Amino acid sequence: MTLAAATLPVITALLDEAARKRYAGGVLGVQAKPEWAGPDEFDHNGVPVRVVRCQSALAVREALLDRGADRWLVVLTDRDETELGLGITAHLAWQRLRRPDPWAAVQDKFAATRVDHGLVTAASAQAIATGLLAAAPPDGWPPARVGLLTADHAFGAVAALRLGLGQVGEPVDLPVVLRWSTRAESATAVADLRVIAGDALVDALLAWAADRCATCAPVVLPLLRDGRAADTVPMGLVARVVLAAPAGSGPRALLGREVGGQLSEHVLRVWAEQAELVTREVILTEPDAAARVLARAETLLDRVEAGSFAGESAIIRRGLTARLAVLGESLRRGAERAAARAAAGGPDGPLVDPAALPAVEEARSQVEAHALAGHPDEVRVPRAIAGVRLARWLSRPAPIAGDLGGLAARQRDEDAWADRAAAEAWTGVDDETLAQGLRAVLEAVRLRRDAHDEAFGRALAAHAEQDAQAPAGLVHLEDLLPKVVLPLARQRPVLLVVADGMSQAIATEVIDDVIRRYDSWLECLPGDRDRRIAALAPLPSLTTVCRTSLFSGMLATGEQPAEISGLGTLAKAHGLTARLFHKVSLDSSAAGYALAHDVAATIDDTAGTALVACVLNTIDDALDRSDPGGTAWTADTVKHLRPLLERARTAGRLVVLTSDHGHVIERRQGKSLPATSVSSNRSRPVDPTKPAGEGEIRARGRRVLLHGGDAILAVSERLRYGPLKAGYHGGAAPAEAVVPISVLAPGEAPDGWRLAPPQSPSWWRGPVNGGTAPAAAPAASTKAGTRAPRTSQAPTLFDEQPDVAAAVLASPTYRDQRKRAARAAITDDQVARLLSALLATSAYRLDPESAAAALGVATVQLTGALSQAQRLLNVEQYPVLSRDADGRVVLDTTLLRDQFGVML
């Protein structure tokens, strides 16, 4: 009989078994080769153990002299029990010799009654069993199910407990293996296990894990065996790129070499898909692991010489770079003839070729589909999206605006958003192709904005000279408190926040941030309006002119004392109490406090102080010290704004967020016009030797408060009269003179006001030609039964499709539905606008904001409004109108046609 050699794991397993039989010590006789590679003495579970090799019965007898009840003596002998005799075996645990059968010990460690035949007959089975014993946790392995130890249970337990691969009792598959391979400790865990349990177990375990990967086993196994587990996901990402290379090409051959053989198309595709899914998950949950994976993928991409196909990857950073380059080129092509278009059809005609928009939108879609598109460190994407928004704006005719009211409304509703996008795009990128695309679009933007600025400046000068009333939808800044703020303060206490220098463009950004990040704040509009109010600043648009007029409720100039006095007098005249805080007071907070105690106490005093006003100087200060066009304006970047909002919310105050004037940004493209006397970088007195020239207007009248009521003001944003700064104010450009106003309520709107529908223009919200088209603002929508002019571009929301909507509303089915839902508050006009907006998209889907805009309701009211629309359109509960998992509103055109008998 050939005897096996005893090993330390087998001996410790036998000692464990003896301990379970209540043996605290004694003699363990093991019939094995009298060889021992382990330590002669060691401790096991706190009990001393001594191993002795005995080649004869006499040697065993001599060894027994050293036995003790409180320690273990392990006798290794090749003699059998008959040779030893009862005199010796009587002293042994179990009164017999034990044979070192590792599988019996393994069976015991797993609390199994039998072991699967495939395990005990596998190649290196004995070494695998020894490895299982060596790697066993102190409490043993998880018990085998129904007493049968299978390979899945044995290897699954080792994988989970020793490698951290999967969970005990849960199946291991390709996604589990790929996720595990991204962890920094995975390679170390495998190496450690080799030291503990030996190569046989580890190799069998890795083969088992690879086999769980099914289709991808041929690629996973070589990488695991070569100690390259960390390459499993990065190389899968590269596989996506290689799929774009022709069969038999260099990249395919080189990738095959990496894994030891050529791979089928199916294997590459499955590998790529699963690697991408895992990486997207890791990007969101484990940024350090994601960084390792992506960096390695870049290296492997070069190794297989597949960089030219990088755009195929929606994960690798170079793929995003390639996609951004495609987007940049599409922007450049669309805007390359902007100057010629402006010369031929005027700056208010389409300056970007509408036919180029589908390519722009497709490229944008590819960029946004990339896993890194939303990464906080990825600054190129928001700048590229800003370029897309500008291209949409430039591809459609600008709204017609003939008088000052229309021009100011256009600034508020369209141009300010374009200014915001332009500020983002202007920041620029390092990628040459994208930079060229952004530059082309920005040059086209300047053509249109210059014309708009000039038209506004002329209209503003005429308005001042005529001393006319404020146009509809606007107020003069000096009338803002008496006509808007103080009437609100009679209803509910108000916090008035004046962000010095905040333009309409910056206001859109700040208000968006407040509404989206702080769901307790809801924007409100006067009940009869769909758009925000705006104010016209007195001239020149300087702080000493505008802010004093604002707080005084009349045209006035002065410094902070005049503002404080003016507000007190004005509030008292309206029977209210008010208090004004400037920068020094706001900055005087105690250590550890976000607000000064005096400011906080006054805001809390809703019974004693109806109106609290605070002046925030962050934006105006930036005009002197930094680039206000390169800042992401939020409630946090405007110093004190966030704690003021929080305090006002707690106190139950309405908030009116406004400014005293706006500003223009220095782009280093302007010129300085020498002047002997100036009141600012943008205003100067009338000089007979230097009349108003290009980029200037002459304004005179009661609302011109400096230079004797007669001044020359800069209109072009590229003109200044003084030293170079980051930005300027004092001129007559709409960015300086059209003052933003937003009323925010911590809950319900005040009496006479309503919750505001989305205020962004349609081209801002979604793609012009794609899955989610923008919805037109209610104020600009056409009524059912009329047709808006069509352009040469593919159908978009800008081409209203009211005929279908009108046909639905005129159908007998709809009239019957309307009778059944007679109490529904939603109007037929709202239903028509929603249908038209949905029909204008290729996928018949609208994002929530666009759907709310089409219905003319606040986004928070969308669910209720849609429910009413569904009562009218979902005949017999058929889902003509529904919402998908992402919250988008979906129109089923087949059901619409069948239920209402309309032609599409």
Protein Blocks (a to p, Z undefined) as FASTA:
>chain_A
ZZddddfklmmmmmmmmmmnopabdcddddddfbdfbdfbdceehiacdddddfbfklmm
mmmmmgcfkbccddddfbdfklnommlmmmpghiiacdddfklmmmmmnopabdcfklmm
mghklmmmmmmmmmpcfkopaddeehiacfklmmmmmmmmmnopajehiacdfklmmmmm
mpmklmmmmmmmmmmnojklmmmmmmmmmmmnmmmmmmmmmmmmnopmmmmmmmmmmmmm
mmmpcehiaklmmmmmmnopacdfklmmmmmmmmmmmmmmmmmmmmmlmmmmmmmmmmmm
mmnopmmmmmmpckbmklmmmmmmmmmmmmmmmmmmmmmmmmmnojkbcfbdfklmmmmm
mmmmmmmmpmklmgmklmklmmmmmmmmmmmmmmpccdddfbfmlmmmmmmmmmmmmmmm
mmmmmnopablklmmmmmmmmmmmmmmmmmmmmmmmmmmmmmmmnopacdehiacfklmm
mmmmmmmmmmpccdddddehiafklmmmmmmmmmmmmmmbccdddfkbcbdcdddddddd
dfklmmmmmmnopaceddfklmmmmmmmmmmmnopacddddfklmmmccehiabdfklmm
mmmmmmlmmbacdddfklmmmmmmmcfklcccdfklmghklmmmmmmmmnopacddddfb
dcdddehlaccdddfbdcbfkbccddfklccdehiacdedjklcgghhpacddfblkbcf
bdcdfbdchiacfklmmccdddddehjadehiacdddfbdfklmmcfbdfbdcdddfklp
ccehiacdddfbdcdfklccfklmmmmmmpmklmmmmmmmmmpmbdfklmmmmmmmmmmp
mnlpacfklmmmmnopafklmmmmmmmmmmmmmgghiafbacdfkopacddfklmmmmno
paZZ
